[in-house]
Amino acid sequence: MAATLLEKSRKVIDETTFFEVVLWHLPEPVPGSAHPFKYRLALVVNGECVLRYDNERGKGDHRHLGDQEENITFTTLGALFEAFQTDMERILK
């Protein structure tokens, strides 16, 4: 079974801000993750990525918040998107 692209989208918030979602379903988990998804959720403000949730090969599930990187626990796609949305709203206030 090949990887399947589930979503690739960009939503413009205003003239300087957008968020992007890239989500793949994989035949097996990325090393470091226990689920079959490869994802990147990113918030870009003034050309700079200020928030990113992803699961790089070998690093597993984590988020970048400014210059900091921390592990996150993946439970469901819904919970992942909700956590990203909450962080995004807090940053954009």
RAKA-V577617 format. One record per residue. N is the residue number from 0. OMEGA is omega as a letter, one per 40 degrees, with the letter a starting at -180 (999 if undefined). Layout:
n:N omega:OMEGA
n:N omega:OMEGA
This chain:
n:0 omega:i
n:1 omega:i
n:2 omega:a
n:3 omega:i
n:4 omega:i
n:5 omega:a
n:6 omega:i
n:7 omega:a
n:8 omega:i
n:9 omega:i
n:10 omega:i
n:11 omega:i
n:12 omega:i
n:13 omega:a
n:14 omega:a
n:15 omega:a
n:16 omega:i
n:17 omega:i
n:18 omega:a
n:19 omega:i
n:20 omega:i
n:21 omega:a
n:22 omega:i
n:23 omega:i
n:24 omega:a
n:25 omega:i
n:26 omega:i
n:27 omega:a
n:28 omega:i
n:29 omega:i
n:30 omega:a
n:31 omega:i
n:32 omega:a
n:33 omega:a
n:34 omega:a
n:35 omega:a
n:36 omega:i
n:37 omega:a
n:38 omega:i
n:39 omega:i
n:40 omega:a
n:41 omega:i
n:42 omega:a
n:43 omega:i
n:44 omega:a
n:45 omega:i
n:46 omega:a
n:47 omega:i
n:48 omega:a
n:49 omega:i
n:50 omega:i
n:51 omega:i
n:52 omega:i
n:53 omega:i
n:54 omega:i
n:55 omega:i
n:56 omega:i
n:57 omega:i
n:58 omega:a
n:59 omega:a
n:60 omega:a
n:61 omega:i
n:62 omega:i
n:63 omega:i
n:64 omega:a
n:65 omega:i
n:66 omega:a
n:67 omega:i
n:68 omega:i
n:69 omega:i
n:70 omega:i
n:71 omega:i
n:72 omega:i
n:73 omega:i
n:74 omega:i
n:75 omega:i
n:76 omega:i
n:77 omega:i
n:78 omega:i
n:79 omega:a
n:80 omega:i
n:81 omega:i
n:82 omega:i
n:83 omega:a
n:84 omega:i
n:85 omega:i
n:86 omega:a
n:87 omega:i
n:88 omega:i
n:89 omega:a
n:90 omega:a
n:91 omega:i
n:92 omega:999
